[in-house]
Structure formats: structure tokens, C-alpha cells
Amino acid sequence: FHHFVVKGQKCMSKAKLHGKTVIVTGSNTGIGKTTAIDLAKRGARVILACRCKQRGETALQEVRNESGSNQVVFMQLDLGSLKSVRSFAETFLKSEPRLDILINNAGICMQGQTEDGFGLMFGVNHLGHFLLTNLLLDRLKECGPSRIVNVSSMAHNFGKIDFDCLNSHKTLGFGTSSYRVFQVYCDSKLCNVLFNHELAKRLQGTSVTCYTLHPGAISSDLGRNTSSVLHVVLKPVTTFFFKNTIQGCQTTLHCALQEGIEHLSGRYFSNCTVRELYAKAKDDAAAKKLWEISERFCGLP
Ligand SMILES: NC(=O)c1ccc[n+]([C@@H]2O[C@H](COP(=O)([O-])OP(=O)(O)OC[C@H]3O[C@@H](n4cnc5c(N)ncnc54)[C@H](OP(=O)(O)O)[C@@H]3O)[C@@H](O)[C@H]2O)c1
């Protein structure tokens, strides 16, 4: 019930972000765009990391207009292409001296393959963000205290990862009797939580902390790729019953900005509150395995 109609907690941080730089992936629409507007209003330099140039540039104007800030930049990033992720990171590191907050927000719920031959939801929701984070980690460390926010979902509770399948077929959910889109989405969101768990361990002793979260059930564009008929039918229902994107970005903002939560690095939040994870979502062995497979897939040392 809480995830749907109850408006929920607001991020209480009054942090101002002048002189700070933030990247928000998938910020041309939905929760990402609203997050970017809030951060720009606080004075941050905000990098809109979006895959489509035209949609990114339209969003750039909207975010600038709504925030009243000209410290907003669009940079192209297609998380479904490891080449694009590398090229984004290279351009960013050359042109921007700081990185204070990285918000891995982009997500997709759709069947398909990336250009590197990975399952689309594994590739975009997890692997692209995995590589991006690793490529930007040194800059985050240099600028610490800094944060990484991984937008997951309560859907991770229904996820399961078949590592043998992932190893041999580069996808989640392959080989099941039918490729069920929602199941694979849940699997990819479990990857987000396990990634965050292992990342926090590796960040211990540095000035970088990381958090993962469920934003709530939010009326956004997420369902647009599932089925156009279903989307048209469901959109008015979700608009009425689900939270809007302003409510939907509060937990992301909490994780990015709230003072005094550094000791909660690696934890999972919902409704601006830390929540306990089920055992499978903080399974050390699974998180390590996912990290190692992801490193190999990305060609990281
Ligand atoms: N809405 C909910 O109820 C809900 C619930 C739980 C979790 N979440 C999570 O919240 C996050 C934001 O979702 P949302 O609801 O705001 O969805 P949304 O409105 O569909 O926005 C998703 C964003 O991700 C971008 N994206 C998709 N594929 C990409 C790629 N290959 N490279 C770069 N960007 C890509 C989209 O860009 P395009 O416009 O180019 O497609 C869009 O900007 C997602 O991680 C989602 O899983 C949402």
C-alpha cells in the first residue's frame, strides 16, 4: 500500500550543491529528469547522461528552464553499448574536473539484446552501470566525500540469477520455458542490489559511499516498451494511483544528499528509510560472483 497511494517521506536534506558535479543516467524523462531538476535547483552542475541526442537536448532545455540553472549539460550515454559507456567516461573525465555524486538511474523493462550481445535488461540495467561506475571511481575518490546511488526496485525481491546461464548466454532468464519480461526485469534489479552490496565492501576505507533503493510505484514512462496497448490502458490508472515523479525522486535524493548516512553505505532504502534486505539480496558469494562475471564481460582487469 505504501508503495502506491501513500505520498511518502520527503527528502529532508537542505543541502546546497554549488561547486559540486552530479551525473544522472536516464535523465531525459521520468524519475531521472525530476531528480536532475531538484539537484540543479540546489546549485549542482548536472550532467544529463542520456542515450538519445534529440531527447537529451529537449530535456536539457526543460531542466534548465525548470531549475533556472545554466549549469546543466547533456552528454550522450547509451548503457546498452560498452563502447558508448567508455566514450562517455573518457569525455566526462577530460572535460569535467569533479564528480561528487553518480546516480545510476536509467532502466528499461523490455526484451532484446545490446550491441555487445548481452540480454538488454542485464546490459542496460546492470552491466552498463557497472562499467560506468568502475571507470569513474578514481574521480569519485579524488573528490570525496562522494556518493554513488543505484536505483533498483522492490522487484528485486522476485529476482533470481542463474550464473551458469549468465556465463554461457550473456543474459538473465535465458533457457526458461518462455522469456518472461517481468521476471528478467526483477533479475536485473537484483543485480543492482548485489552490485551495490559488493561495491560498498570494495569502497570501505575510501571516502566514497554507495546506496541502493526502491523509488516507489511511480507513474513514469517505464512501461512504454512492454506493450503499447497495455501502456495506453495502464497509463491513466498509474497516473491516478501511482506516485508522481516528484514523490518518486525523494528516496534517490535522500541517498544522494542526506547528511549522516555514510555508515549505511551498501544498504537498501525505500521511502527515505533504510530497509532490511532478504538474504539472497545480500549474499556475499553471489555478489562477488556477479562482480567477477561483470568484470570479465566488460574486459576490466
Ligand atoms: N516507475 C516505477 O514505478 C519504478 C519502480 C521501481 C524502480 N524503478 C526504477 O527507476 C528507474 C527510473 O525509471 P523511470 O520509472 O523513471 O522510467 P522511465 O521514465 O522509463 O525512464 C528511464 C530512463 O532510462 C533511460 N534509458 C533506457 N535505456 C537506456 C540506455 N540504453 N542508455 C541510457 N539510458 C537509457 C530512458 O531513456 P529513453 O527515454 O531514451 O528510453 C529514460 O531516460 C529505473 O531504474 C527503474 O527500474 C521505477
PDBQT file of the ligand as one rigid body, heavy atoms in Angstrom, charges set to zero:
ROOT
HETATM    1  N1  LIG A 401       8.457   3.778 -12.294  1.00  0.00    +0.000 N 
HETATM    2  C1  LIG A 401       8.423   2.900 -11.279  1.00  0.00    +0.000 C 
HETATM    3  O1  LIG A 401       7.352   2.589 -10.716  1.00  0.00    +0.000 OA
HETATM    4  C2  LIG A 401       9.702   2.276 -10.787  1.00  0.00    +0.000 A 
HETATM    5  C3  LIG A 401       9.621   1.387  -9.710  1.00  0.00    +0.000 A 
HETATM    6  C4  LIG A 401      10.781   0.804  -9.243  1.00  0.00    +0.000 A 
HETATM    7  C5  LIG A 401      12.001   1.119  -9.825  1.00  0.00    +0.000 A 
HETATM    8  N2  LIG A 401      12.068   1.977 -10.879  1.00  0.00    +0.000 N 
HETATM    9  C6  LIG A 401      13.390   2.271 -11.463  1.00  0.00    +0.000 C 
HETATM   10  O2  LIG A 401      13.566   3.680 -11.540  1.00  0.00    +0.000 OA
HETATM   11  C7  LIG A 401      14.482   3.984 -12.606  1.00  0.00    +0.000 C 
HETATM   12  C8  LIG A 401      13.910   5.102 -13.458  1.00  0.00    +0.000 C 
HETATM   13  O3  LIG A 401      12.731   4.588 -14.060  1.00  0.00    +0.000 OA
HETATM   14  P1  LIG A 401      11.519   5.515 -14.543  1.00  0.00    +0.000 P 
HETATM   15  O4  LIG A 401      10.306   4.962 -13.907  1.00  0.00    +0.000 OA
HETATM   16  O5  LIG A 401      11.833   6.935 -14.417  1.00  0.00    +0.000 OA
HETATM   17  O6  LIG A 401      11.481   5.054 -16.077  1.00  0.00    +0.000 OA
HETATM   18  P2  LIG A 401      11.446   5.872 -17.441  1.00  0.00    +0.000 P 
HETATM   19  O7  LIG A 401      10.506   7.030 -17.331  1.00  0.00    +0.000 OA
HETATM   20  O8  LIG A 401      11.206   4.856 -18.498  1.00  0.00    +0.000 OA
HETATM   21  O9  LIG A 401      12.947   6.424 -17.578  1.00  0.00    +0.000 OA
HETATM   22  C9  LIG A 401      14.001   5.526 -17.818  1.00  0.00    +0.000 C 
HETATM   23  C10 LIG A 401      15.183   6.288 -18.340  1.00  0.00    +0.000 C 
HETATM   24  O10 LIG A 401      16.215   5.329 -18.655  1.00  0.00    +0.000 OA
HETATM   25  C11 LIG A 401      16.701   5.625 -19.941  1.00  0.00    +0.000 C 
HETATM   26  N3  LIG A 401      17.325   4.516 -20.658  1.00  0.00    +0.000 N 
HETATM   27  C12 LIG A 401      16.752   3.377 -21.106  1.00  0.00    +0.000 A 
HETATM   28  N4  LIG A 401      17.644   2.658 -21.802  1.00  0.00    +0.000 NA
HETATM   29  C13 LIG A 401      18.805   3.357 -21.784  1.00  0.00    +0.000 A 
HETATM   30  C14 LIG A 401      20.081   3.144 -22.338  1.00  0.00    +0.000 A 
HETATM   31  N5  LIG A 401      20.366   2.078 -23.105  1.00  0.00    +0.000 N 
HETATM   32  N6  LIG A 401      21.050   4.057 -22.122  1.00  0.00    +0.000 NA
HETATM   33  C15 LIG A 401      20.797   5.167 -21.389  1.00  0.00    +0.000 A 
HETATM   34  N7  LIG A 401      19.597   5.440 -20.857  1.00  0.00    +0.000 NA
HETATM   35  C16 LIG A 401      18.614   4.533 -21.057  1.00  0.00    +0.000 A 
HETATM   36  C17 LIG A 401      15.493   6.117 -20.710  1.00  0.00    +0.000 C 
HETATM   37  O11 LIG A 401      15.883   6.794 -21.891  1.00  0.00    +0.000 OA
HETATM   38  P3  LIG A 401      14.927   6.783 -23.212  1.00  0.00    +0.000 P 
HETATM   39  O12 LIG A 401      13.896   7.843 -22.990  1.00  0.00    +0.000 OA
HETATM   40  O13 LIG A 401      15.893   7.086 -24.298  1.00  0.00    +0.000 OA
HETATM   41  O14 LIG A 401      14.335   5.413 -23.316  1.00  0.00    +0.000 OA
HETATM   42  C18 LIG A 401      14.889   7.028 -19.652  1.00  0.00    +0.000 C 
HETATM   43  O15 LIG A 401      15.560   8.267 -19.645  1.00  0.00    +0.000 OA
HETATM   44  C19 LIG A 401      14.716   2.684 -13.364  1.00  0.00    +0.000 C 
HETATM   45  O16 LIG A 401      15.940   2.128 -12.969  1.00  0.00    +0.000 OA
HETATM   46  C20 LIG A 401      13.573   1.784 -12.890  1.00  0.00    +0.000 C 
HETATM   47  O17 LIG A 401      13.910   0.427 -12.947  1.00  0.00    +0.000 OA
HETATM   48  C21 LIG A 401      10.942   2.565 -11.379  1.00  0.00    +0.000 A 
ENDROOT
TORSDOF 0
